[in-house]
């Protein structure tokens, strides 16, 4: 596969099954970790950006997962503000179903932080203020 064929559009990334990537990307020694933190993080950033979620909301959710764990965060009524709450709750539930250790919760928190950073960079490159609304 050439490098040109490896490039995915935003639409292709938005169609990724993030919940499945989380199920197979979390856990010690996961072979899908690179895909989760690569295409999966960018795909999640695209989905959340299109839903109008601010990067800071995702960064805050990462802190909640870090402090309380994936299961706690999945039980929140509104893990992120707006129409993407159900989508994000599904992602958290997938992470909680796999996460059996504090390290798994920490990996999920780091992934959410990466998603927030990608969202901010995308906003900045699009001429917006990088999520500092």
ZAMARTI-35386 format. One record per residue (C-alpha): residue in three letters; z, y, x. Coordinates in steps of 0.2 Angstrom, whole numbers, padded with zeros to 4 digits, always signed. Example, Ala and Ser with C-alpha at 12.3 -4.5 7.8 and 13.67 -1.06 7.14 Angstrom:
Ala+0039-0022+0062 Ser+0036-0005+0068 
! end
This chain:
Unk+0000+0000+0000 Unk-0005+0017+0007 Unk+0007+0032+0007 Unk-0004+0040-0006 Unk-0001+0026-0018 Unk+0018+0026-0015 Unk+0019+0044-0023 Unk+0025+0044-0041 Unk+0023+0057-0053 Unk+0038+0065-0063 Unk+0032+0056-0078 Unk+0032+0039-0069 Unk+0049+0042-0062 Unk+0056+0047-0079 Unk+0050+0031-0086 Unk+0061+0021-0073 Unk+0074+0010-0081 Unk+0089+0019-0073 Unk+0102+0007-0081 Unk+0094-0008-0073 Unk+0093+0000-0057 Unk+0112+0004-0058 Unk+0115-0014-0063 Unk+0106-0021-0048 Unk+0109-0006-0036 Unk+0128-0006-0037 Unk+0139-0018-0028 Unk+0142-0023-0010 Unk+0126-0029-0002 Unk+0114-0024-0016 Unk+0096-0026-0011 Unk+0092-0012-0024 Unk+0103+0001-0017 Unk+0088+0010-0008 Unk+0078+0010-0025 Unk+0093+0017-0034 Unk+0096+0031-0022 Unk+0078+0034-0020 Unk+0066+0033-0035 Unk+0081+0030-0046 Unk+0090+0046-0042 Unk+0074+0057-0043 Unk+0070+0049-0059 Unk+0087+0053-0066 Unk+0085+0070-0060 Unk+0069+0072-0069 Unk+0076+0065-0085 Unk+0091+0076-0085 Unk+0081+0092-0080 Unk+0069+0089-0094 Unk+0084+0088-0106 Unk+0091+0104-0100 Unk+0106+0097-0091 Unk+0113+0108-0077 Unk+0115+0101-0060 Unk+0133+0107-0060 Unk+0137+0096-0075 Unk+0131+0081-0066 Unk+0141+0086-0051 Unk+0156+0088-0062 Unk+0153+0070-0069 Unk+0152+0063-0052 Unk+0170+0070-0049 Unk+0176+0062-0065 Unk+0169+0045-0060 Unk+0177+0047-0042 Unk+0194+0051-0050 Unk+0194+0040-0066 Unk+0180+0027-0063 Unk+0164+0022-0072 Unk+0173+0014-0087 Unk+0183+0030-0090 Unk+0168+0041-0089 Unk+0158+0030-0100 Unk+0171+0032-0113 Unk+0169+0051-0114 Unk+0162+0058-0130 Unk+0150+0069-0121 Unk+0149+0065-0102 Unk+0136+0079-0100 Unk+0132+0093-0112 Unk+0117+0092-0123 Unk+0105+0079-0129 Unk+0106+0068-0114 Unk+0124+0063-0117 Unk+0119+0046-0124 Unk+0107+0042-0110 Unk+0120+0046-0097 Unk+0133+0036-0107 Unk+0121+0021-0106 Unk+0120+0024-0087 Unk+0138+0025-0085 Unk+0141+0009-0096 Unk+0129+0000-0085 Unk+0138+0005-0069 Unk+0155+0001-0077 Unk+0148-0017-0082 Unk+0144-0020-0064 Unk+0158-0010-0055 Unk+0172-0022-0051 Unk+0179-0012-0037 Unk+0184+0006-0032 Unk+0170+0005-0020 Unk+0158+0002-0034 Unk+0164+0017-0043 Unk+0163+0028-0027 Unk+0145+0022-0025 Unk+0141+0028-0043 Unk+0150+0044-0040 Unk+0139+0047-0024 Unk+0124+0042-0034 Unk+0128+0055-0047 Unk+0131+0068-0033 Unk+0114+0064-0026 Unk+0106+0066-0043 Unk+0114+0083-0045 Unk+0108+0089-0028 Unk+0090+0083-0032 Unk+0091+0093-0048 Unk+0097+0109-0039 Unk+0083+0107-0026 Unk+0070+0104-0039 Unk+0076+0120-0049 Unk+0076+0130-0033 Unk+0059+0125-0028 Unk+0053+0129-0045 Unk+0059+0147-0043 Unk+0074+0145-0053 Unk+0092+0147-0046 Unk+0096+0129-0041 Unk+0108+0126-0055 Unk+0119+0140-0052 Unk+0118+0146-0070 
! end
